């Protein structure tokens, strides 16, 4: 009788195991398009055997765990590639905003305005007393000053905008993610410590880690209790349930971190120097490049003021300023020249003024004004091309790693359908065992 009942219990457990296995398979299929989901597997373990007259008799199986299929090495490499991809994508897209400000082509480009300024002096040299030619010099000078000034202003505004984006990225994205990850750590440790699985929480935590890696070069190390330690460079920003908050000083351009209010106080505070990856690093590099472009354009404006004004002199050698710099260092027409250009233009200097276009300027690295602009415009294009080249490499690497990761953790519909069919057949077989065992019990009862 006992042997018959044990068969019934084994069949019952098999039915329950098959139901649970089908639930896991169904959940996998439901998340087939979720790239942040790691497929799960029910782990079956044999029940303890018992000793009978013929020997040890097995007592079926039970589900002891529902595990996720993960490769920590691949996951860390995906995070690294994500940081690299976001870094150079951000550089290219942000630097592309600087390119129109330094454009050399078209009716309103600086190179065009500079050429028209030199041409106006050529025209005046051919007709020194012509009023139309004098108006043309004034108009060309005014257009050149406005074009350069607009470019200076646009680059300065772009610097302000980039700096604001860095602050927003740190305050609105990085810091909330650090807090979220520490919170997931707490829930995972609590749930798994009580003997339950926390697979969904682990998926959510990895998604948060991926988002964080898109902003800063974050990496993680899993601890024995299931929590992760998150580092950026050599700095720990999440340790178990404790987390720090980053800050960005727009004036000084420096990053720092400090224990979050209410955290455990174990992470301390300090500066963050190693941000070699992520959108924030891309913004920092774009900001530095834009600052360099603006500095070179400021040098161009300063050299133009000094050189043109020094060459535009009266008969006694007294300089008659044409250009000036305003309080912000932006190019403008000299106020007196702007109002009285008709009498202040020194037509006898027209040939010398025109010849400045072929003069190498020491303050610009011994190149002409035109060559200086061309070099600056070329540098912007080269920086964008270099970033785009890195984008192609980083994106190819990321796609390859993500494909490898999906091979391990992603859901295969074909495989899940095979598993579903297998559980269905096992369930049907167990049902037949229950039916056969019930008939055997009926027979035994009728014999009593």
ROKOLTI-150957 format. One record per residue (C-alpha): residue in one letter; x, y, z. Coordinates in Angstrom, 2 decimals. Layout:
N
<atom type="A" px="X" py="Y" pz="Z"/>
...
//
This chain:
448
<atom type="X" px="0.00" py="0.00" pz="0.00"/>
<atom type="X" px="2.80" py="2.41" pz="0.95"/>
<atom type="X" px="4.61" py="1.77" pz="-2.30"/>
<atom type="X" px="1.46" py="2.58" pz="-4.25"/>
<atom type="X" px="0.99" py="5.85" pz="-2.35"/>
<atom type="X" px="4.61" py="6.80" pz="-2.95"/>
<atom type="X" px="3.98" py="6.38" pz="-6.67"/>
<atom type="X" px="1.00" py="8.71" pz="-6.30"/>
<atom type="X" px="3.12" py="11.32" pz="-4.48"/>
<atom type="X" px="5.87" py="11.11" pz="-7.11"/>
<atom type="X" px="3.32" py="11.60" pz="-9.88"/>
<atom type="X" px="1.76" py="14.52" pz="-7.99"/>
<atom type="X" px="5.15" py="16.22" pz="-7.61"/>
<atom type="X" px="5.84" py="15.62" pz="-11.29"/>
<atom type="X" px="2.58" py="17.34" pz="-12.21"/>
<atom type="X" px="3.50" py="20.34" pz="-10.03"/>
<atom type="X" px="7.02" py="20.42" pz="-11.44"/>
<atom type="X" px="5.70" py="20.40" pz="-14.99"/>
<atom type="X" px="3.28" py="23.20" pz="-14.20"/>
<atom type="X" px="6.09" py="25.30" pz="-12.76"/>
<atom type="X" px="8.36" py="24.50" pz="-15.70"/>
<atom type="X" px="5.58" py="25.56" pz="-18.08"/>
<atom type="X" px="5.18" py="28.83" pz="-16.16"/>
<atom type="X" px="8.89" py="29.55" pz="-16.50"/>
<atom type="X" px="8.75" py="28.74" pz="-20.22"/>
<atom type="X" px="5.68" py="30.94" pz="-20.67"/>
<atom type="X" px="7.43" py="33.82" pz="-18.89"/>
<atom type="X" px="10.47" py="33.41" pz="-21.14"/>
<atom type="X" px="8.32" py="33.54" pz="-24.27"/>
<atom type="X" px="6.51" py="36.63" pz="-22.97"/>
<atom type="X" px="9.89" py="38.39" pz="-22.63"/>
<atom type="X" px="11.31" py="37.24" pz="-25.95"/>
<atom type="X" px="11.59" py="40.83" pz="-27.24"/>
<atom type="X" px="12.84" py="42.25" pz="-23.95"/>
<atom type="X" px="16.60" py="42.71" pz="-24.41"/>
<atom type="X" px="17.00" py="43.52" pz="-20.71"/>
<atom type="X" px="15.59" py="40.14" pz="-19.69"/>
<atom type="X" px="17.75" py="37.13" pz="-18.87"/>
<atom type="X" px="16.02" py="33.86" pz="-19.64"/>
<atom type="X" px="15.24" py="31.59" pz="-16.74"/>
<atom type="X" px="15.43" py="27.88" pz="-16.14"/>
<atom type="X" px="13.80" py="25.72" pz="-13.49"/>
<atom type="X" px="16.40" py="23.59" pz="-11.71"/>
<atom type="X" px="15.22" py="20.05" pz="-10.96"/>
<atom type="X" px="16.87" py="18.05" pz="-8.18"/>
<atom type="X" px="16.25" py="14.42" pz="-7.30"/>
<atom type="X" px="14.45" py="13.77" pz="-4.02"/>
<atom type="X" px="16.21" py="11.69" pz="-1.37"/>
<atom type="X" px="15.95" py="7.94" pz="-2.03"/>
<atom type="X" px="14.77" py="5.45" pz="0.56"/>
<atom type="X" px="16.14" py="2.00" pz="1.26"/>
<atom type="X" px="13.92" py="-0.95" pz="0.51"/>
<atom type="X" px="14.46" py="-4.67" pz="0.21"/>
<atom type="X" px="15.73" py="-4.51" pz="-3.40"/>
<atom type="X" px="17.95" py="-1.48" pz="-2.63"/>
<atom type="X" px="17.66" py="2.29" pz="-2.76"/>
<atom type="X" px="14.45" py="3.49" pz="-4.42"/>
<atom type="X" px="14.24" py="6.96" pz="-5.95"/>
<atom type="X" px="11.36" py="9.25" pz="-4.98"/>
<atom type="X" px="11.07" py="11.61" pz="-7.92"/>
<atom type="X" px="12.29" py="15.19" pz="-8.26"/>
<atom type="X" px="11.57" py="18.68" pz="-7.02"/>
<atom type="X" px="12.25" py="22.21" pz="-8.26"/>
<atom type="X" px="14.98" py="23.68" pz="-6.06"/>
<atom type="X" px="15.64" py="26.97" pz="-7.88"/>
<atom type="X" px="14.77" py="29.16" pz="-10.85"/>
<atom type="X" px="18.03" py="30.48" pz="-12.22"/>
<atom type="X" px="18.93" py="33.07" pz="-14.82"/>
<atom type="X" px="21.33" py="32.40" pz="-17.66"/>
<atom type="X" px="23.91" py="35.16" pz="-17.34"/>
<atom type="X" px="27.55" py="35.68" pz="-18.27"/>
<atom type="X" px="29.02" py="38.31" pz="-15.93"/>
<atom type="X" px="32.12" py="38.75" pz="-18.09"/>
<atom type="X" px="30.01" py="39.48" pz="-21.17"/>
<atom type="X" px="27.74" py="41.80" pz="-19.20"/>
<atom type="X" px="30.68" py="43.88" pz="-18.03"/>
<atom type="X" px="32.07" py="44.07" pz="-21.57"/>
<atom type="X" px="28.66" py="45.21" pz="-22.86"/>
<atom type="X" px="28.65" py="47.98" pz="-20.26"/>
<atom type="X" px="32.14" py="49.06" pz="-21.35"/>
<atom type="X" px="31.15" py="49.09" pz="-25.02"/>
<atom type="X" px="27.98" py="51.02" pz="-24.17"/>
<atom type="X" px="30.09" py="53.68" pz="-22.47"/>
<atom type="X" px="32.37" py="53.92" pz="-25.49"/>
<atom type="X" px="29.51" py="54.14" pz="-27.97"/>
<atom type="X" px="27.69" py="56.86" pz="-26.04"/>
<atom type="X" px="30.94" py="58.80" pz="-25.52"/>
<atom type="X" px="31.78" py="59.19" pz="-29.21"/>
<atom type="X" px="28.17" py="59.50" pz="-30.36"/>
<atom type="X" px="27.80" py="62.46" pz="-28.03"/>
<atom type="X" px="31.08" py="63.99" pz="-29.17"/>
<atom type="X" px="30.10" py="63.81" pz="-32.84"/>
<atom type="X" px="26.55" py="65.12" pz="-32.39"/>
<atom type="X" px="27.64" py="67.96" pz="-30.10"/>
<atom type="X" px="30.61" py="69.06" pz="-32.21"/>
<atom type="X" px="28.31" py="69.07" pz="-35.23"/>
<atom type="X" px="26.51" py="71.96" pz="-33.51"/>
<atom type="X" px="29.75" py="73.97" pz="-33.58"/>
<atom type="X" px="30.37" py="73.38" pz="-37.27"/>
<atom type="X" px="27.77" py="75.85" pz="-38.63"/>
<atom type="X" px="29.23" py="78.61" pz="-36.44"/>
<atom type="X" px="32.58" py="78.21" pz="-38.19"/>
<atom type="X" px="31.31" py="77.48" pz="-41.69"/>
<atom type="X" px="33.50" py="78.90" pz="-44.42"/>
<atom type="X" px="31.16" py="78.47" pz="-47.36"/>
<atom type="X" px="28.08" py="80.38" pz="-48.40"/>
<atom type="X" px="27.14" py="84.03" pz="-48.53"/>
<atom type="X" px="27.42" py="84.51" pz="-44.78"/>
<atom type="X" px="30.51" py="82.47" pz="-43.91"/>
<atom type="X" px="33.53" py="84.09" pz="-42.26"/>
<atom type="X" px="35.81" py="83.18" pz="-45.15"/>
<atom type="X" px="33.38" py="84.84" pz="-47.57"/>
<atom type="X" px="33.14" py="87.94" pz="-45.37"/>
<atom type="X" px="36.92" py="88.12" pz="-45.02"/>
<atom type="X" px="37.38" py="87.84" pz="-48.79"/>
<atom type="X" px="34.86" py="90.62" pz="-49.41"/>
<atom type="X" px="36.70" py="92.84" pz="-46.92"/>
<atom type="X" px="39.99" py="92.45" pz="-48.81"/>
<atom type="X" px="38.21" py="92.92" pz="-52.15"/>
<atom type="X" px="36.70" py="96.19" pz="-50.96"/>
<atom type="X" px="40.20" py="97.61" pz="-50.43"/>
<atom type="X" px="41.19" py="96.43" pz="-53.92"/>
<atom type="X" px="38.23" py="98.35" pz="-55.30"/>
<atom type="X" px="39.15" py="101.45" pz="-53.30"/>
<atom type="X" px="42.73" py="101.21" pz="-54.52"/>
<atom type="X" px="41.45" py="101.47" pz="-58.09"/>
<atom type="X" px="39.27" py="104.48" pz="-57.30"/>
<atom type="X" px="40.66" py="106.16" pz="-54.16"/>
<atom type="X" px="38.14" py="109.03" pz="-54.16"/>
<atom type="X" px="35.06" py="106.97" pz="-54.91"/>
<atom type="X" px="32.32" py="107.31" pz="-52.31"/>
<atom type="X" px="30.72" py="104.04" pz="-53.38"/>
<atom type="X" px="34.02" py="102.26" pz="-52.81"/>
<atom type="X" px="34.29" py="103.82" pz="-49.34"/>
<atom type="X" px="30.79" py="102.66" pz="-48.48"/>
<atom type="X" px="31.74" py="99.20" pz="-49.68"/>
<atom type="X" px="34.78" py="99.16" pz="-47.34"/>
<atom type="X" px="32.55" py="100.14" pz="-44.43"/>
<atom type="X" px="29.90" py="97.63" pz="-45.37"/>
<atom type="X" px="32.42" py="94.79" pz="-45.81"/>
<atom type="X" px="34.14" py="95.64" pz="-42.51"/>
<atom type="X" px="30.81" py="95.77" pz="-40.71"/>
<atom type="X" px="29.77" py="92.43" pz="-42.23"/>
<atom type="X" px="33.07" py="90.81" pz="-41.28"/>
<atom type="X" px="32.85" py="92.09" pz="-37.71"/>
<atom type="X" px="29.23" py="90.91" pz="-37.38"/>
<atom type="X" px="30.00" py="87.49" pz="-38.87"/>
<atom type="X" px="32.96" py="86.85" pz="-36.59"/>
<atom type="X" px="31.10" py="88.24" pz="-33.57"/>
<atom type="X" px="28.09" py="86.03" pz="-34.29"/>
<atom type="X" px="30.37" py="82.99" pz="-34.47"/>
<atom type="X" px="32.04" py="83.94" pz="-31.20"/>
<atom type="X" px="28.67" py="84.38" pz="-29.55"/>
<atom type="X" px="27.34" py="81.10" pz="-30.95"/>
<atom type="X" px="30.35" py="79.15" pz="-29.68"/>
<atom type="X" px="30.13" py="80.82" pz="-26.28"/>
<atom type="X" px="26.43" py="79.92" pz="-26.05"/>
<atom type="X" px="27.21" py="76.37" pz="-27.13"/>
<atom type="X" px="29.73" py="76.11" pz="-24.28"/>
<atom type="X" px="27.04" py="77.25" pz="-21.84"/>
<atom type="X" px="24.54" py="74.76" pz="-23.25"/>
<atom type="X" px="27.01" py="71.86" pz="-23.08"/>
<atom type="X" px="27.93" py="72.71" pz="-19.52"/>
<atom type="X" px="24.24" py="72.72" pz="-18.62"/>
<atom type="X" px="23.77" py="69.34" pz="-20.29"/>
<atom type="X" px="26.57" py="67.91" pz="-18.16"/>
<atom type="X" px="24.93" py="69.20" pz="-15.00"/>
<atom type="X" px="21.54" py="67.83" pz="-16.06"/>
<atom type="X" px="23.04" py="64.44" pz="-16.92"/>
<atom type="X" px="24.65" py="64.17" pz="-13.49"/>
<atom type="X" px="21.72" py="65.51" pz="-11.47"/>
<atom type="X" px="18.79" py="64.03" pz="-13.40"/>
<atom type="X" px="20.19" py="60.71" pz="-14.65"/>
<atom type="X" px="23.39" py="59.54" pz="-12.97"/>
<atom type="X" px="22.47" py="60.28" pz="-9.37"/>
<atom type="X" px="18.95" py="58.77" pz="-9.51"/>
<atom type="X" px="20.42" py="55.63" pz="-11.11"/>
<atom type="X" px="23.01" py="55.27" pz="-8.34"/>
<atom type="X" px="20.21" py="55.49" pz="-5.79"/>
<atom type="X" px="18.10" py="52.98" pz="-7.72"/>
<atom type="X" px="20.93" py="50.45" pz="-7.90"/>
<atom type="X" px="21.54" py="50.68" pz="-4.14"/>
<atom type="X" px="17.80" py="50.16" pz="-3.64"/>
<atom type="X" px="17.80" py="47.10" pz="-5.89"/>
<atom type="X" px="20.75" py="45.76" pz="-3.91"/>
<atom type="X" px="18.75" py="46.05" pz="-0.71"/>
<atom type="X" px="15.68" py="44.29" pz="-2.13"/>
<atom type="X" px="17.71" py="41.51" pz="-3.79"/>
<atom type="X" px="19.70" py="40.74" pz="-0.64"/>
<atom type="X" px="16.51" py="40.75" pz="1.42"/>
<atom type="X" px="14.59" py="38.50" pz="-0.96"/>
<atom type="X" px="17.36" py="36.02" pz="-1.72"/>
<atom type="X" px="18.37" py="35.93" pz="1.95"/>
<atom type="X" px="14.90" py="34.64" pz="2.78"/>
<atom type="X" px="15.22" py="31.84" pz="0.22"/>
<atom type="X" px="13.32" py="33.41" pz="-2.66"/>
<atom type="X" px="14.52" py="34.24" pz="-6.16"/>
<atom type="X" px="14.93" py="37.88" pz="-7.19"/>
<atom type="X" px="15.33" py="37.40" pz="-10.93"/>
<atom type="X" px="13.06" py="40.30" pz="-11.93"/>
<atom type="X" px="14.92" py="42.64" pz="-9.60"/>
<atom type="X" px="18.21" py="41.45" pz="-11.06"/>
<atom type="X" px="16.93" py="42.27" pz="-14.57"/>
<atom type="X" px="15.88" py="45.73" pz="-13.43"/>
<atom type="X" px="19.23" py="46.29" pz="-11.74"/>
<atom type="X" px="21.17" py="45.34" pz="-14.85"/>
<atom type="X" px="19.00" py="47.65" pz="-16.95"/>
<atom type="X" px="19.84" py="50.46" pz="-14.50"/>
<atom type="X" px="23.53" py="49.56" pz="-14.76"/>
<atom type="X" px="23.31" py="49.71" pz="-18.56"/>
<atom type="X" px="21.68" py="53.14" pz="-18.42"/>
<atom type="X" px="24.35" py="54.29" pz="-15.97"/>
<atom type="X" px="27.13" py="53.00" pz="-18.25"/>
<atom type="X" px="25.62" py="55.07" pz="-21.06"/>
<atom type="X" px="26.26" py="58.17" pz="-18.96"/>
<atom type="X" px="29.53" py="57.37" pz="-17.15"/>
<atom type="X" px="32.03" py="54.47" pz="-17.46"/>
<atom type="X" px="30.41" py="52.38" pz="-14.72"/>
<atom type="X" px="31.42" py="48.80" pz="-13.93"/>
<atom type="X" px="30.18" py="46.36" pz="-11.32"/>
<atom type="X" px="31.33" py="43.45" pz="-9.22"/>
<atom type="X" px="28.78" py="41.09" pz="-7.69"/>
<atom type="X" px="29.25" py="40.19" pz="-4.03"/>
<atom type="X" px="28.43" py="36.89" pz="-2.32"/>
<atom type="X" px="25.20" py="38.26" pz="-0.87"/>
<atom type="X" px="23.88" py="39.21" pz="-4.33"/>
<atom type="X" px="24.56" py="42.95" pz="-4.11"/>
<atom type="X" px="26.81" py="44.72" pz="-6.60"/>
<atom type="X" px="29.60" py="47.21" pz="-6.04"/>
<atom type="X" px="29.56" py="49.93" pz="-8.70"/>
<atom type="X" px="32.72" py="51.81" pz="-9.62"/>
<atom type="X" px="33.46" py="54.66" pz="-11.99"/>
<atom type="X" px="37.15" py="54.54" pz="-12.78"/>
<atom type="X" px="38.78" py="53.74" pz="-9.47"/>
<atom type="X" px="36.03" py="55.34" pz="-7.37"/>
<atom type="X" px="33.30" py="53.31" pz="-5.68"/>
<atom type="X" px="29.90" py="54.99" pz="-5.97"/>
<atom type="X" px="27.67" py="52.11" pz="-4.82"/>
<atom type="X" px="28.59" py="49.58" pz="-2.15"/>
<atom type="X" px="25.81" py="47.24" pz="-1.05"/>
<atom type="X" px="23.06" py="49.59" pz="0.22"/>
<atom type="X" px="25.26" py="52.70" pz="0.37"/>
<atom type="X" px="25.61" py="55.10" pz="-2.53"/>
<atom type="X" px="27.24" py="58.41" pz="-3.34"/>
<atom type="X" px="26.00" py="61.33" pz="-5.41"/>
<atom type="X" px="28.04" py="63.05" pz="-8.12"/>
<atom type="X" px="28.19" py="66.78" pz="-8.70"/>
<atom type="X" px="29.61" py="68.98" pz="-11.46"/>
<atom type="X" px="31.13" py="72.38" pz="-10.94"/>
<atom type="X" px="30.34" py="74.31" pz="-14.12"/>
<atom type="X" px="32.70" py="77.14" pz="-13.23"/>
<atom type="X" px="35.69" py="74.90" pz="-12.55"/>
<atom type="X" px="34.73" py="72.04" pz="-14.85"/>
<atom type="X" px="35.42" py="69.45" pz="-12.11"/>
<atom type="X" px="33.50" py="66.39" pz="-10.93"/>
<atom type="X" px="33.20" py="65.30" pz="-7.33"/>
<atom type="X" px="31.22" py="62.83" pz="-5.25"/>
<atom type="X" px="29.90" py="62.66" pz="-1.73"/>
<atom type="X" px="27.91" py="60.24" pz="0.40"/>
<atom type="X" px="24.22" py="60.67" pz="-0.28"/>
<atom type="X" px="22.08" py="62.01" pz="2.53"/>
<atom type="X" px="20.72" py="59.06" pz="4.44"/>
<atom type="X" px="23.34" py="56.68" pz="3.07"/>
<atom type="X" px="25.72" py="54.79" pz="5.29"/>
<atom type="X" px="28.53" py="57.30" pz="5.14"/>
<atom type="X" px="31.12" py="54.70" pz="4.16"/>
<atom type="X" px="31.96" py="56.06" pz="0.70"/>
<atom type="X" px="33.26" py="59.43" pz="1.83"/>
<atom type="X" px="33.86" py="62.21" pz="-0.69"/>
<atom type="X" px="36.43" py="63.26" pz="-3.24"/>
<atom type="X" px="37.07" py="64.18" pz="-6.87"/>
<atom type="X" px="36.33" py="62.09" pz="-9.94"/>
<atom type="X" px="39.10" py="62.28" pz="-12.50"/>
<atom type="X" px="38.63" py="59.14" pz="-14.60"/>
<atom type="X" px="35.52" py="59.48" pz="-16.77"/>
<atom type="X" px="36.89" py="57.79" pz="-19.87"/>
<atom type="X" px="33.57" py="56.84" pz="-21.42"/>
<atom type="X" px="29.87" py="57.58" pz="-21.42"/>
<atom type="X" px="27.76" py="60.51" pz="-22.57"/>
<atom type="X" px="29.10" py="62.76" pz="-19.81"/>
<atom type="X" px="32.67" py="62.23" pz="-21.01"/>
<atom type="X" px="31.57" py="62.94" pz="-24.57"/>
<atom type="X" px="30.06" py="66.22" pz="-23.42"/>
<atom type="X" px="33.23" py="67.10" pz="-21.50"/>
<atom type="X" px="35.40" py="66.52" pz="-24.58"/>
<atom type="X" px="32.96" py="68.48" pz="-26.76"/>
<atom type="X" px="33.09" py="71.32" pz="-24.24"/>
<atom type="X" px="36.89" py="71.32" pz="-24.27"/>
<atom type="X" px="36.98" py="71.26" pz="-28.08"/>
<atom type="X" px="34.43" py="74.08" pz="-28.32"/>
<atom type="X" px="36.46" py="76.12" pz="-25.85"/>
<atom type="X" px="39.52" py="75.55" pz="-28.04"/>
<atom type="X" px="37.63" py="76.63" pz="-31.17"/>
<atom type="X" px="36.43" py="79.77" pz="-29.42"/>
<atom type="X" px="39.93" py="80.52" pz="-28.18"/>
<atom type="X" px="41.33" py="80.26" pz="-31.68"/>
<atom type="X" px="38.55" py="82.45" pz="-33.05"/>
<atom type="X" px="39.22" py="85.00" pz="-30.32"/>
<atom type="X" px="42.90" py="84.96" pz="-31.33"/>
<atom type="X" px="41.83" py="85.54" pz="-34.93"/>
<atom type="X" px="39.67" py="88.51" pz="-33.90"/>
<atom type="X" px="42.45" py="89.97" pz="-31.76"/>
<atom type="X" px="45.03" py="89.58" pz="-34.51"/>
<atom type="X" px="42.65" py="91.16" pz="-37.02"/>
<atom type="X" px="42.18" py="94.19" pz="-34.77"/>
<atom type="X" px="45.90" py="94.63" pz="-34.15"/>
<atom type="X" px="47.05" py="94.03" pz="-37.72"/>
<atom type="X" px="44.38" py="95.97" pz="-39.61"/>
<atom type="X" px="44.42" py="98.92" pz="-37.24"/>
<atom type="X" px="48.23" py="99.11" pz="-37.33"/>
<atom type="X" px="48.21" py="99.14" pz="-41.14"/>
<atom type="X" px="45.44" py="101.72" pz="-41.50"/>
<atom type="X" px="47.37" py="104.93" pz="-40.79"/>
<atom type="X" px="47.34" py="108.56" pz="-41.72"/>
<atom type="X" px="50.20" py="110.20" pz="-43.60"/>
<atom type="X" px="52.01" py="110.97" pz="-40.34"/>
<atom type="X" px="51.80" py="107.31" pz="-39.26"/>
<atom type="X" px="48.94" py="107.80" pz="-36.79"/>
<atom type="X" px="46.76" py="104.71" pz="-36.65"/>
<atom type="X" px="43.10" py="105.06" pz="-37.59"/>
<atom type="X" px="41.29" py="102.11" pz="-35.95"/>
<atom type="X" px="38.81" py="100.16" pz="-38.01"/>
<atom type="X" px="38.06" py="97.27" pz="-35.67"/>
<atom type="X" px="37.80" py="96.90" pz="-31.90"/>
<atom type="X" px="36.88" py="94.27" pz="-29.31"/>
<atom type="X" px="33.90" py="94.75" pz="-27.02"/>
<atom type="X" px="33.86" py="93.94" pz="-23.31"/>
<atom type="X" px="33.32" py="90.23" pz="-24.08"/>
<atom type="X" px="36.20" py="90.11" pz="-26.56"/>
<atom type="X" px="33.92" py="90.03" pz="-29.60"/>
<atom type="X" px="34.86" py="91.72" pz="-32.83"/>
<atom type="X" px="33.12" py="94.94" pz="-33.78"/>
<atom type="X" px="33.71" py="98.05" pz="-35.85"/>
<atom type="X" px="35.43" py="100.88" pz="-34.04"/>
<atom type="X" px="32.65" py="103.25" pz="-32.98"/>
<atom type="X" px="34.29" py="106.37" pz="-34.45"/>
<atom type="X" px="35.06" py="104.57" pz="-37.72"/>
<atom type="X" px="31.51" py="103.25" pz="-37.94"/>
<atom type="X" px="30.07" py="106.75" pz="-37.67"/>
<atom type="X" px="32.66" py="108.67" pz="-39.69"/>
<atom type="X" px="34.06" py="106.15" pz="-42.13"/>
<atom type="X" px="33.68" py="108.45" pz="-45.15"/>
<atom type="X" px="36.34" py="110.82" pz="-43.80"/>
<atom type="X" px="38.39" py="108.33" pz="-41.78"/>
<atom type="X" px="39.14" py="105.81" pz="-44.51"/>
<atom type="X" px="42.73" py="106.30" pz="-45.61"/>
<atom type="X" px="42.54" py="105.54" pz="-49.32"/>
<atom type="X" px="46.30" py="105.98" pz="-49.77"/>
<atom type="X" px="46.67" py="102.84" pz="-47.63"/>
<atom type="X" px="44.26" py="100.77" pz="-49.74"/>
<atom type="X" px="47.00" py="98.79" pz="-51.47"/>
<atom type="X" px="48.75" py="98.03" pz="-48.17"/>
<atom type="X" px="45.44" py="97.04" pz="-46.59"/>
<atom type="X" px="44.65" py="94.68" pz="-49.46"/>
<atom type="X" px="48.11" py="93.16" pz="-49.23"/>
<atom type="X" px="47.38" py="92.07" pz="-45.61"/>
<atom type="X" px="45.48" py="89.11" pz="-47.00"/>
<atom type="X" px="48.80" py="87.62" pz="-48.12"/>
<atom type="X" px="50.71" py="88.48" pz="-44.96"/>
<atom type="X" px="51.68" py="85.77" pz="-42.45"/>
<atom type="X" px="50.59" py="86.75" pz="-38.95"/>
<atom type="X" px="52.87" py="85.75" pz="-36.09"/>
<atom type="X" px="50.02" py="85.79" pz="-33.55"/>
<atom type="X" px="48.23" py="83.15" pz="-35.63"/>
<atom type="X" px="51.22" py="80.84" pz="-36.00"/>
<atom type="X" px="52.75" py="82.50" pz="-39.05"/>
<atom type="X" px="49.81" py="81.85" pz="-41.36"/>
<atom type="X" px="47.54" py="84.28" pz="-43.17"/>
<atom type="X" px="44.11" py="85.24" pz="-41.89"/>
<atom type="X" px="42.48" py="83.09" pz="-44.52"/>
<atom type="X" px="44.68" py="80.11" pz="-43.72"/>
<atom type="X" px="43.94" py="80.54" pz="-40.02"/>
<atom type="X" px="40.19" py="80.31" pz="-40.67"/>
<atom type="X" px="40.66" py="77.35" pz="-42.97"/>
<atom type="X" px="42.76" py="75.54" pz="-40.37"/>
<atom type="X" px="40.09" py="76.14" pz="-37.73"/>
<atom type="X" px="37.28" py="74.95" pz="-39.97"/>
<atom type="X" px="39.33" py="71.92" pz="-41.00"/>
<atom type="X" px="40.02" py="71.08" pz="-37.36"/>
<atom type="X" px="36.31" py="71.01" pz="-36.55"/>
<atom type="X" px="35.61" py="68.69" pz="-39.47"/>
<atom type="X" px="38.55" py="66.46" pz="-38.54"/>
<atom type="X" px="37.34" py="66.19" pz="-34.94"/>
<atom type="X" px="33.86" py="65.22" pz="-36.10"/>
<atom type="X" px="35.27" py="62.67" pz="-38.58"/>
<atom type="X" px="37.47" py="61.16" pz="-35.86"/>
<atom type="X" px="34.47" py="60.82" pz="-33.54"/>
<atom type="X" px="32.38" py="59.24" pz="-36.32"/>
<atom type="X" px="35.15" py="56.74" pz="-37.03"/>
<atom type="X" px="35.15" py="55.75" pz="-33.38"/>
<atom type="X" px="31.36" py="55.52" pz="-33.43"/>
<atom type="X" px="31.53" py="52.94" pz="-36.22"/>
<atom type="X" px="34.08" py="50.89" pz="-34.27"/>
<atom type="X" px="32.33" py="51.18" pz="-30.91"/>
<atom type="X" px="28.89" py="50.42" pz="-32.34"/>
<atom type="X" px="30.21" py="47.36" pz="-34.20"/>
<atom type="X" px="31.84" py="46.14" pz="-30.97"/>
<atom type="X" px="28.67" py="46.81" pz="-28.98"/>
<atom type="X" px="26.45" py="44.98" pz="-31.48"/>
<atom type="X" px="28.79" py="41.97" pz="-31.48"/>
<atom type="X" px="28.86" py="41.82" pz="-27.69"/>
<atom type="X" px="25.10" py="42.26" pz="-27.44"/>
<atom type="X" px="24.63" py="39.40" pz="-29.90"/>
<atom type="X" px="26.92" py="37.21" pz="-27.81"/>
<atom type="X" px="25.05" py="38.23" pz="-24.69"/>
<atom type="X" px="21.72" py="37.36" pz="-26.30"/>
<atom type="X" px="23.09" py="33.95" pz="-27.24"/>
<atom type="X" px="23.56" py="33.33" pz="-23.53"/>
<atom type="X" px="20.73" py="35.28" pz="-21.90"/>
<atom type="X" px="18.26" py="35.94" pz="-24.69"/>
<atom type="X" px="15.12" py="33.90" pz="-25.29"/>
<atom type="X" px="15.09" py="31.38" pz="-28.15"/>
<atom type="X" px="11.50" py="30.78" pz="-29.22"/>
<atom type="X" px="12.43" py="27.44" pz="-30.82"/>
<atom type="X" px="14.09" py="26.23" pz="-27.65"/>
<atom type="X" px="11.18" py="27.38" pz="-25.47"/>
<atom type="X" px="8.68" py="25.61" pz="-27.72"/>
<atom type="X" px="10.66" py="22.38" pz="-27.34"/>
<atom type="X" px="10.64" py="22.85" pz="-23.56"/>
<atom type="X" px="6.90" py="23.53" pz="-23.57"/>
<atom type="X" px="6.26" py="20.35" pz="-25.54"/>
<atom type="X" px="8.50" py="18.40" pz="-23.18"/>
<atom type="X" px="6.67" py="19.67" pz="-20.08"/>
<atom type="X" px="3.35" py="18.95" pz="-21.75"/>
<atom type="X" px="4.34" py="15.34" pz="-22.44"/>
<atom type="X" px="5.73" py="14.88" pz="-18.93"/>
<atom type="X" px="2.52" py="16.29" pz="-17.48"/>
<atom type="X" px="0.43" py="13.90" pz="-19.58"/>
<atom type="X" px="2.60" py="10.95" pz="-18.55"/>
<atom type="X" px="2.35" py="11.89" pz="-14.88"/>
<atom type="X" px="-1.41" py="12.15" pz="-15.24"/>
<atom type="X" px="-1.53" py="8.61" pz="-16.59"/>
<atom type="X" px="0.53" py="7.43" pz="-13.63"/>
<atom type="X" px="-1.99" py="9.06" pz="-11.29"/>
<atom type="X" px="-4.81" py="7.33" pz="-13.14"/>
<atom type="X" px="-3.06" py="3.94" pz="-13.09"/>
<atom type="X" px="-2.17" py="4.32" pz="-9.41"/>
<atom type="X" px="-5.78" py="5.21" pz="-8.57"/>
<atom type="X" px="-6.96" py="2.05" pz="-10.34"/>
<atom type="X" px="-4.43" py="-0.01" pz="-8.37"/>
<atom type="X" px="-5.70" py="1.51" pz="-5.12"/>
<atom type="X" px="-9.27" py="0.70" pz="-6.07"/>
<atom type="X" px="-8.23" py="-2.89" pz="-6.71"/>
<atom type="X" px="-6.51" py="-3.12" pz="-3.34"/>
<atom type="X" px="-9.49" py="-1.62" pz="-1.56"/>
<atom type="X" px="-11.85" py="-4.05" pz="-3.23"/>
<atom type="X" px="-9.65" py="-6.93" pz="-2.08"/>
<atom type="X" px="-9.91" py="-5.90" pz="1.56"/>
//
